[in-house]
Amino acid sequence: MRHRIAVVGAGPGGLTLARVLHHLGHPVVVLERDRGPDSRPPGGTLDLHEGLGQLALDKAGLAARFRELSRPEGQAMRILDPAGTVLRDWRPRPDERANPEIDRGQLRDLLLGPLDVRWGREVTRVVPGDGALVHFADGRQETFDLVVGADGAWSRVRPAVSPVTPRYTGVTAVETSLDDVDTRHPDLAELIGDGAVAVYGVNRGIVAQRNSSGHVKVYVQLRAPLDWHAGLDLTDVEAARSALLALFDGWAQPVRDLVGRGTAFVQRPIHVLPVSHTWTHVRGVTLLGDAAHLMPPLGAGANLAMLDGAELAESVAADPDDLDAVVRAWEERMWARAGRWAAITTAGLERLVGPDPATALALFDEVQSS
Ligand SMILES: Cc1cc2nc3c(=O)[nH]c(=O)nc-3n(C[C@H](O)[C@H](O)[C@H](O)COP(=O)(O)OP(=O)(O)OC[C@H]3O[C@@H](n4cnc5c(N)ncnc54)[C@H](O)[C@@H]3O)c2cc1C
């Protein structure tokens, strides 16, 4: 029996669900708000864990191609103190494959492959009934047997199953970037190394992470009210730069340069859903990834979204007769796993951007040794 399944959102979670369904011979429709795959910058690099994102790619038949594209050397991590002293310098073994990095754009293209994505289809709401009725921003409507909300933090599908909305964590990030770092900023290339460098002070930090082709994303992390930059126009590059640098007075010059040489600044406040967010099962509608379990961005969100998608696809393909029972059982599994990671990442954010930088270092020591 072929169910009509719609996936809302062509992020890592939605695309993995669709790609595994496709791999297993089940038709699927992907509805995406963006006008096309390149209509906005894809964002920074992602590390995919062996037992999570990599496992999901394996289920999609894409493990070999991932190995060719990914950057195992990107697992390198260096921690500095604000004076610029190197506290830790982890480098992966040549055969280390636990968490290699891949650019989001490369991952998206890998997953897209033969999928038929309907671009420019913004969903405004989903109404459960006999299956689920999808309403689009352009006024159209369409019914499916199952609608999967993989539409991220501010999901428009979520209200069909849960009244909960994300809350601000008290930590915000400001993102900037450096291009052609090896030629234009060789001193900073050296500082960052092959992977990432992180510097933690009191209630703030700076993280710089290599993407492919010499591109580096730099994140200033601050424990501050959501309106901390009231009166400051972050699109005024000079004003943004000097306001940000003022927060890092007394920090070593090379560390300040990671921010000071940035050419555009974008605020990305960190919001989360409650740890262990669940809902009363609703026939015809479910959620995965950030839409279901938005958590602090500490390297788990895309991994979980992908494994959610891969496992749902496998369950649907394995037992196509009772779609509702399959979704119910899968939700229980997803909630349990996501709850564990939400607790870990929530505690992690408290330690990384908090009053005592020693707790940040201790967290890295625990993660690196596990
Ligand atoms: C700075 C940063 C670094 C991170 N690093 C990592 C990392 O290294 N590893 C990791 O695992 N995670 C990381 N994360 C978390 C990760 O980015 C997210 O958890 C992940 O992208 C969630 O995937 P998703 O598919 O659930 O949702 P999203 O990636 O948010 O995708 C949602 C999709 O739905 C579309 N959409 C939204 N609304 C609608 C609508 N109404 N109609 C139709 N389409 C819609 C969007 O355009 C988008 O394409 C990081 C996050 C941040 C902010």
The ligand as a Tripos MOL2 file, in Angstrom:
@<TRIPOS>MOLECULE
LIG
   53    58     1     0     0
SMALL
NO_CHARGES

@<TRIPOS>ATOM
      1 C1         25.5990   27.7920   14.5630 C.3       1 LIG1
      2 C2         25.0280   26.4240   14.5200 C.ar      1 LIG1
      3 C3         25.8680   25.3200   14.4110 C.ar      1 LIG1
      4 C4         25.3520   24.0270   14.3980 C.ar      1 LIG1
      5 N1         26.1930   22.9760   14.2820 N.ar      1 LIG1
      6 C5         25.6900   21.7210   14.2830 C.ar      1 LIG1
      7 C6         26.5510   20.5700   14.1310 C.ar      1 LIG1
      8 O1         27.7790   20.6700   13.9660 O.2       1 LIG1
      9 N2         25.9830   19.3360   14.1640 N.ar      1 LIG1
     10 C7         24.6220   19.1830   14.3340 C.ar      1 LIG1
     11 O2         24.1630   18.0460   14.3750 O.2       1 LIG1
     12 N3         23.8030   20.2470   14.4490 N.ar      1 LIG1
     13 C8         24.2780   21.5040   14.4280 C.ar      1 LIG1
     14 N4         23.4410   22.5720   14.5360 N.ar      1 LIG1
     15 C9         21.9830   22.3400   14.6630 C.3       1 LIG1
     16 C10        21.3570   22.0860   13.2890 C.3       1 LIG1
     17 O3         21.6320   23.1700   12.4300 O.3       1 LIG1
     18 C11        19.8580   21.8990   13.3710 C.3       1 LIG1
     19 O4         19.5310   21.0960   14.4700 O.3       1 LIG1
     20 C12        19.3630   21.2390   12.0850 C.3       1 LIG1
     21 O5         19.5530   22.0990   10.9840 O.3       1 LIG1
     22 C13        17.8950   20.8510   12.1980 C.3       1 LIG1
     23 O6         17.5040   20.2470   10.9950 O.3       1 LIG1
     24 P1         15.9730   20.2280   10.5740 P.3       1 LIG1
     25 O7         15.9420   19.5140    9.2660 O.co2     1 LIG1
     26 O8         15.1570   19.7320   11.7010 O.co2     1 LIG1
     27 O9         15.5540   21.7610   10.4010 O.3       1 LIG1
     28 P2         16.1820   22.9540    9.5480 P.3       1 LIG1
     29 O10        17.5970   22.7040    9.2120 O.co2     1 LIG1
     30 O11        15.8300   24.2080   10.2790 O.co2     1 LIG1
     31 O12        15.3620   22.9160    8.1760 O.3       1 LIG1
     32 C14        14.0180   23.3350    8.1360 C.3       1 LIG1
     33 C15        13.6110   23.5400    6.6770 C.3       1 LIG1
     34 O13        12.2080   23.8350    6.6440 O.3       1 LIG1
     35 C16        11.9790   24.9380    5.8050 C.3       1 LIG1
     36 N5         10.7620   25.6030    6.2690 N.ar      1 LIG1
     37 C17        10.6060   26.3360    7.3970 C.ar      1 LIG1
     38 N6          9.3500   26.7720    7.5100 N.ar      1 LIG1
     39 C18         8.6880   26.2820    6.4290 C.ar      1 LIG1
     40 C19         7.3310   26.4040    5.9820 C.ar      1 LIG1
     41 N7          6.4280   27.1080    6.6920 N.pl3     1 LIG1
     42 N8          6.9510   25.7890    4.8370 N.ar      1 LIG1
     43 C20         7.8840   25.0590    4.1140 C.ar      1 LIG1
     44 N9          9.1750   24.9320    4.4780 N.ar      1 LIG1
     45 C21         9.5670   25.5400    5.6280 C.ar      1 LIG1
     46 C22        13.2200   25.7950    5.9630 C.3       1 LIG1
     47 O14        13.3800   26.6960    4.8730 O.3       1 LIG1
     48 C23        14.3230   24.7280    6.0270 C.3       1 LIG1
     49 O15        14.7600   24.3650    4.7370 O.3       1 LIG1
     50 C24        23.9510   23.8500   14.5240 C.ar      1 LIG1
     51 C25        23.0970   24.9650   14.6240 C.ar      1 LIG1
     52 C26        23.6260   26.2330   14.6250 C.ar      1 LIG1
     53 C27        22.6880   27.4170   14.7430 C.3       1 LIG1
@<TRIPOS>BOND
     1     1     2 1
     2     2     3 ar
     3     2    52 ar
     4     3     4 ar
     5     4     5 ar
     6     4    50 ar
     7     5     6 ar
     8     6     7 ar
     9     6    13 1
    10     7     8 2
    11     7     9 ar
    12     9    10 ar
    13    10    11 2
    14    10    12 ar
    15    12    13 ar
    16    13    14 ar
    17    14    15 1
    18    14    50 ar
    19    15    16 1
    20    16    17 1
    21    16    18 1
    22    18    19 1
    23    18    20 1
    24    20    21 1
    25    20    22 1
    26    22    23 1
    27    23    24 1
    28    24    25 2
    29    24    26 1
    30    24    27 1
    31    27    28 1
    32    28    29 2
    33    28    30 1
    34    28    31 1
    35    31    32 1
    36    32    33 1
    37    33    34 1
    38    33    48 1
    39    34    35 1
    40    35    36 1
    41    35    46 1
    42    36    37 ar
    43    36    45 ar
    44    37    38 ar
    45    38    39 ar
    46    39    40 ar
    47    39    45 ar
    48    40    41 1
    49    40    42 ar
    50    42    43 ar
    51    43    44 ar
    52    44    45 ar
    53    46    47 1
    54    46    48 1
    55    48    49 1
    56    50    51 ar
    57    51    52 ar
    58    52    53 1
@<TRIPOS>SUBSTRUCTURE
     1 LIG1         1 GROUP 0 **** ****
